[in-house]
Amino acid sequence: MALPERQPTDRTPTAWDQWEDLQHTMSRLHELVERTLADFPTAIGEGGFVPAADLEETDDAYVLELELPGVRKSDVRVETQGRRITVSGERKERERTGILRRRTRVTGRFHYEVTLPGDIDMGEVEASMDEGVLTVRVPKAADEQARSRKVEVT
C-alpha cells in the first residue's frame, strides 16, 4: 500500500502574486517620496520656499530668471549690495470657497540670494515680471561700486 504524496501547505507564488507585491511596495515607496519631498530643503521656514532660478552670463550682463508663478509684482523685492542680488517676497494663499483636498503648491515667504562673480553697475539693474517669471538684468560694471540699491519691478 502506497502512501499518498504530501502536498505543500503553502502554494508557490504566481507571477500575479509577485506583481501585486510589487505594486504594493511601489505604492508605499511613492507615499514615502511624496512625504520626503514635501519637506525638501527648498523650504526656508514654515510656509517658505526658495524659487527655482537660472543665472546666465552674457558679454555685458548677468541675467537672473526666477520662477514665481502666482506672485504679484508688488509682492516681490529685489535688492543689490556689492555683487550680491537678493530677491524676496511672498506668494499669498488665495481665498478658497471649497474644501482643499490636496495641496502641492507652496505658498508663503520666499528668498533667493546670489553673489555674482564680477562687479556690477547697480544704477542700471532692471527687473521685470512676465508670465510668472521674474527676470533681473544686471549689467557688468566698468569699475567697482559698493553702494546698495532697491530695484523696482516693472
Long-range contacts (C-beta under 8 A, 24 or more apart in sequence): 42-106, 43-106, 44-109, 44-110, 44-111, 45-108, 45-109, 46-108, 47-106, 47-107, 47-108, 47-109, 48-108, 48-109, 48-110, 48-111, 49-91, 49-106, 49-108, 49-109, 49-110, 50-110, 50-111, 50-112, 51-87, 51-110, 51-112, 53-112, 53-114, 55-114, 55-116, 57-117, 60-139, 60-140, 61-137, 61-138, 61-139, 61-140, 62-116, 62-118, 62-120, 62-137, 62-138, 62-140, 63-135, 63-136, 63-137, 63-138, 64-114, 64-135, 64-136, 64-138, 65-133, 65-134, 65-135, 65-136, 66-112, 66-133, 66-134, 66-136, 67-132, 67-133, 68-110, 68-129, 68-132, 68-133, 68-134, 69-132, 70-105, 70-132, 71-110, 71-129, 71-132, 71-134, 73-129, 73-153, 73-154, 76-127, 76-129, 76-134, 76-153, 77-150, 78-125, 78-127, 78-134, 78-136, 78-150, 78-151, 78-153, 79-148, 79-149, 79-150, 79-151, 80-120, 80-122, 80-125, 80-138, 80-148, 80-149, 80-151, 81-148, 82-115, 82-146, 83-115, 83-116, 83-117, 83-118, 83-119, 83-120, 84-113, 84-114, 84-115, 84-116, 85-113, 85-114, 85-115, 85-116, 85-125, 85-136, 85-138, 86-111, 86-112, 86-113, 87-111, 87-112, 87-113, 87-134, 87-136, 88-112, 119-143, 119-144, 119-145, 120-145, 121-145, 122-147, 122-148, 122-149, 123-149, 125-149, 125-151, 126-151, 126-154, 127-151, 127-152, 127-153, 127-154, 128-153, 128-154, 129-153, 129-154
